[in-house]
Amino acid sequence: MRVGLLGASGELGGVAARALLDGGLDTLRLGARDPRRAETLAAELRRRAPGARIETRAVDLTEPASALAFAADCGVLVNCAGPARDTSRHAALAAIAAGVDLVDASAEPGIAALFERAPARTALLGAGLQPGLTGLLPRWLAGRGFARVTRLRSYLRVFDRFTATAATDFLHATDAGCLPLAAWRSGPRGGALARRSAVELPFFDAPATLLPYLDQEAMALAGALGLEHGDWFSVVSAPQVLDAFDRAPALDPEAARAALERASALDLLGRRPRIQLLVELAGRDPAGRALTRCALVDGVGNATVSGTLIALATQAVVAGALTPGAGFAALALDPEAMLAGLRAQRAIEPPQWLDGGVEDLAVTEEGTL
């Protein structure tokens, strides 16, 4: 089956293409506005797997005829192009017109509804780090002794460089349905939480600022798990990035994006990219006893984790392992298989879990998780 990969000239697309090839999907069509940039990646892939069938094509997603011509005769269309607000809808319409499945790194509002006209197709949305892993890890932990989950707390730290696309998407989050300072209280509740500074979290290497948020994936996950109480936090320990984020509302969009790019590069000087996701669940075990557990995942960077997960999600679609329909990847994919795949590709360290809550971890951090 041919896989059509959009955004092949970007960092995310490159990671995804390599992971697809390593996973045995060696018939790839790489798309970019400038096919010469995609050809650099294609040449690398051909060296890695001399028998692979790799082709490149120019594609302009804003032109329906160009997008459809690219998607035609592919089995799956994979969207790694960005920014999401400029590409996701066009990629979805191309997949529907071509009659192919879709895997998208982002999850823009309204995309799933487009597939109501194509009920036999599969569309996995938010198949990256966030959304994506942020929904898979809680489901993985919920499978470790919980009969019912009532409360969730999630802490995501991304210490990495912002590309232009990533910075644009980050600043666009509110328009994409992400509610700042909101939480889940048996339903979405705005203003339920406040920003907190100088917070020390177990296994996070510096005091941080916690930015509460509630995005579309979090709300879908809360409904699927039957949560009464859910808190999600972005954990920011990079001072330049935090300053740029705070100044962004006073700047025009292009200046805000550029400032966030520069700030992330400064914070990262001399250090390696890293992502950390710490999740706490509370509820009941099958005997009705109260149960609280935490899980921690460490990863090597946003693009590596996201691109690898996109490839794993695509493999699941190609294998026919999913029921047709459109929705969040984190709710459709097998969390055990996805985390195992991320480990095998060395995108993350083995996820770890233990009894107790985040407060307990703060006391026992010197021990073994």
C-alpha positions in Angstrom: 0.0 0.0 0.0 1.3 3.4 -0.9 1.5 6.0 1.9 1.3 9.7 0.9 3.2 11.9 3.3 2.5 15.6 3.3 5.1 18.0 4.8 8.0 15.8 3.8 10.4 18.8 3.7 9.9 19.5 7.4 11.5 18.0 10.6 8.3 16.2 11.6 7.8 14.7 8.2 11.3 13.5 8.1 11.0 11.7 11.3 7.7 10.2 10.3 9.1 9.0 6.9 12.1 7.3 8.5 9.9 5.6 11.0 7.5 4.4 8.3 10.3 2.9 6.4 11.8 1.3 9.5 8.3 -0.1 10.2 8.1 -1.9 6.8 6.0 0.7 4.9 8.4 1.2 2.0 6.1 2.5 -0.8 6.0 6.2 0.0 5.0 9.3 -1.9 6.6 12.4 -0.4 5.0 15.7 -0.9 6.1 19.3 -0.4 5.5 22.7 -2.1 9.1 22.5 -3.3 9.8 18.9 -4.4 13.6 19.5 -4.4 13.5 19.7 -0.6 11.5 16.4 -0.4 14.0 14.8 -2.8 16.8 15.2 -0.2 14.8 13.1 2.2 13.9 10.6 -0.6 17.6 10.1 -1.4 18.3 9.4 2.2 15.5 6.8 2.4 16.6 5.1 -0.8 20.1 4.7 0.8 18.6 3.3 3.9 16.4 0.8 2.0 17.6 0.3 -1.6 14.5 -1.7 -2.6 12.1 0.9 -1.3 9.7 2.6 -3.7 10.1 6.3 -2.9 8.7 9.1 -5.1 8.4 12.9 -4.6 5.8 15.2 -5.9 5.0 18.9 -5.7 1.8 19.5 -3.9 -0.1 22.7 -2.9 -2.8 21.8 -0.3 -4.6 25.0 -0.9 -5.3 23.9 -4.5 -7.9 21.1 -4.4 -6.8 19.6 -7.7 -3.2 19.5 -6.6 -4.1 17.9 -3.2 -6.4 15.3 -4.9 -3.8 14.4 -7.5 -1.3 13.8 -4.6 -3.7 11.6 -2.6 -5.0 9.6 -5.5 -4.0 5.9 -5.5 -2.6 6.2 -2.0 -4.0 3.9 0.7 -3.4 6.4 3.5 -2.7 10.1 3.5 -0.5 11.3 6.3 -0.4 15.0 7.2 2.7 16.4 8.7 2.4 19.7 7.0 1.7 22.9 9.0 0.6 25.1 10.5 -2.4 23.0 11.3 -4.9 25.7 10.8 -3.7 26.1 7.2 -3.4 22.4 6.2 -5.6 20.1 8.2 -8.9 20.9 6.5 -7.3 20.8 3.0 -5.7 17.4 3.8 -9.0 16.0 5.1 -10.9 17.1 2.0 -8.3 15.6 -0.2 -8.5 12.3 1.6 -12.3 12.2 1.4 -12.2 13.1 -2.3 -9.6 10.4 -3.0 -11.4 7.8 -0.9 -8.4 7.2 1.3 -7.7 7.0 5.1 -6.1 9.9 6.9 -3.6 10.2 9.8 -3.0 13.8 10.9 -0.5 15.0 13.5 -3.0 17.8 14.6 -6.6 17.8 15.6 -8.3 21.0 14.3 -11.9 21.4 15.3 -14.5 20.3 12.8 -12.2 17.9 10.9 -13.8 14.7 12.3 -17.3 15.9 11.2 -16.1 16.1 7.6 -15.8 12.3 7.5 -19.5 11.8 8.2 -19.7 11.8 4.4 -17.1 9.1 4.3 -18.2 6.6 7.0 -16.1 3.7 5.6 -12.8 5.6 6.0 -10.6 5.9 9.0 -9.3 9.3 10.1 -6.9 9.4 13.1 -6.5 13.0 14.4 -4.0 14.3 16.9 -1.5 11.5 16.3 1.5 13.3 17.9 2.8 14.2 21.3 0.0 16.6 22.2 -2.6 15.6 21.3 -1.6 11.9 21.1 0.7 10.6 23.8 -1.0 12.9 26.2 -4.1 10.7 25.8 -2.4 7.4 25.4 -0.5 7.4 28.6 -3.5 7.9 30.9 -5.3 5.1 29.1 -2.2 2.9 29.5 -2.2 3.7 33.2 -5.9 3.1 33.5 -5.3 -0.5 32.4 -3.1 -1.1 35.4 -5.5 -2.1 38.1 -8.3 0.4 37.8 -11.9 -0.6 37.5 -13.0 3.0 37.5 -11.1 6.3 37.2 -12.6 9.4 38.7 -9.7 11.9 38.8 -6.8 12.7 36.5 -3.9 15.1 36.7 -1.5 15.5 33.8 1.8 17.5 33.6 3.5 17.9 30.2 6.9 19.5 29.9 8.3 20.1 26.4 11.9 21.4 26.5 12.7 21.8 22.8 13.2 24.2 20.0 10.1 25.7 18.4 10.1 25.5 14.7 8.1 28.2 12.8 5.2 25.8 12.4 5.3 24.6 16.0 5.4 28.2 17.3 2.4 29.1 15.1 0.4 26.1 16.2 1.3 26.8 19.9 0.1 30.4 19.7 -3.0 29.3 17.8 -4.0 26.8 20.4 -6.9 28.9 21.9 -8.4 29.3 18.4 -8.1 25.5 18.0 -10.3 24.8 21.0 -7.8 24.8 23.8 -9.1 26.7 26.9 -6.6 28.3 29.2 -7.2 28.1 32.9 -10.0 25.6 32.3 -10.5 22.1 33.9 -12.8 19.2 33.9 -15.4 19.0 36.7 -17.8 16.4 35.3 -17.8 18.7 32.3 -15.6 21.6 31.1 -15.3 24.5 33.5 -13.6 27.7 32.5 -11.5 29.6 35.0 -11.3 26.6 37.4 -7.6 26.9 37.8 -4.9 29.5 38.0 -1.4 29.8 36.8 1.2 28.8 39.4 4.9 29.8 39.5 8.0 28.2 41.1 6.4 24.8 41.4 8.6 21.8 42.1 7.5 18.5 40.6 9.0 15.1 41.2 11.4 14.0 38.4 11.3 17.5 36.7 14.7 19.0 36.9 13.8 22.6 37.7 11.1 24.7 39.3 8.5 25.5 36.7 5.4 27.5 35.9 2.2 25.5 35.5 -0.1 26.7 32.8 -3.5 25.0 33.1 -5.4 24.1 29.9 -8.3 22.0 28.7 -8.1 21.0 25.0 -10.4 18.9 22.8 -8.5 15.7 23.4 -8.6 16.1 27.2 -12.4 16.6 27.1 -12.8 13.5 24.9 -10.6 11.5 27.2 -12.5 12.7 30.3 -15.7 11.5 28.7 -14.3 8.2 27.7 -12.9 7.5 31.2 -15.9 8.9 33.0 -13.9 11.4 34.9 -15.4 13.6 37.6 -12.2 15.7 38.0 -9.4 16.4 35.5 -6.6 18.9 35.5 -4.1 19.3 32.7 -0.9 21.5 32.9 1.8 22.7 30.5 5.0 22.7 32.6 7.3 25.5 31.5 10.8 25.7 33.0 12.4 27.6 30.1 12.5 31.3 31.2 13.0 32.8 27.7 10.0 30.8 26.3 7.8 31.9 29.2 8.7 35.5 28.7 8.0 35.3 24.9 4.7 33.6 25.6 3.7 36.3 28.0 4.6 39.0 25.5 2.8 37.4 22.6 -0.6 39.0 23.0 0.9 42.5 22.5 2.7 41.5 19.3 1.4 40.9 15.8 1.3 37.1 15.0 4.5 37.1 12.9 6.5 38.9 15.6 5.1 36.7 18.3 6.1 33.6 16.3 9.6 34.8 15.7 10.0 35.7 19.3 9.0 32.3 20.5 11.4 30.6 18.0 14.3 32.8 19.2 13.4 32.2 22.9 13.4 28.5 22.5 16.7 28.4 20.8 18.2 30.5 23.6 16.8 28.2 26.3 18.1 25.1 24.5 21.7 26.3 24.1 24.1 23.6 25.2 21.2 21.3 26.3 19.4 18.4 24.7 15.7 18.4 23.8 13.5 16.5 26.2 9.8 15.8 26.8 8.3 14.6 30.1 4.8 13.5 30.8 3.7 12.8 34.3 0.1 11.5 34.9 -1.8 10.8 38.1 -5.0 8.7 38.1 -7.3 8.1 41.1 -10.3 5.8 41.3 -11.3 2.3 42.4 -9.8 -1.1 41.9 -12.1 -4.1 41.0 -12.7 -4.8 44.7 -13.9 -1.2 45.2 -10.9 0.0 47.1 -9.4 3.5 46.6 -6.5 3.4 44.2 -4.1 6.2 43.1 -1.2 5.6 40.7 1.2 7.7 38.6 3.0 7.1 35.4 6.0 8.9 33.9 7.3 9.0 30.3 10.6 10.6 29.3 11.2 11.3 25.6 14.0 12.7 23.4 12.1 15.6 21.8 8.9 16.8 20.3 9.5 15.9 16.7 11.0 12.5 17.5 8.0 11.5 19.7 5.4 12.9 17.4 6.9 11.7 14.1 7.3 8.2 15.5 3.8 8.0 16.8 2.4 9.2 13.5 4.2 6.3 11.8 2.9 3.8 14.4 -0.6 5.1 13.9 -0.2 4.8 10.1 1.0 1.2 10.5 -2.2 0.4 12.6 -4.4 1.9 9.8 -2.6 0.0 7.1 -2.9 -3.3 9.1 -6.7 -2.8 9.3 -6.5 -2.9 13.1 -9.0 -0.1 13.6 -12.8 0.4 13.2 -13.6 2.9 10.5 -14.5 6.3 11.8 -12.9 9.7 12.6 -11.7 10.8 16.0 -8.7 11.3 18.3 -5.9 8.9 17.7 -5.3 8.5 21.5 -8.8 7.0 21.9 -8.7 4.7 18.9 -5.2 3.2 19.2 -4.0 0.5 21.5 -2.0 2.3 24.2 0.1 -0.8 25.0 1.1 -1.3 21.3 1.8 2.4 20.8 4.0 2.8 23.9 5.8 -0.4 23.0 6.5 0.9 19.5 7.7 4.2 20.8 10.1 2.4 23.1 11.3 0.1 20.3 12.1 3.1 18.2 13.9 4.8 21.1 11.6 7.8 21.0 10.8 7.4 24.7 12.3 5.6 27.7 10.2 2.7 29.1 7.2 4.2 30.8 7.2 3.7 34.6 4.4 3.6 37.1 4.0 3.2 40.9 1.4 3.4 43.6 0.6 6.8 45.1 0.0 10.3 43.9 2.3 13.2 42.8 2.7 14.3 46.4 3.9 10.8 47.3 6.4 10.9 44.5 7.8 14.2 45.8 8.7 12.4 49.0 10.0 9.2 47.4 11.8 10.7 44.4 15.2 9.4 45.5 13.8 5.8 45.3 12.9 3.8 42.3 9.9 4.6 40.2 
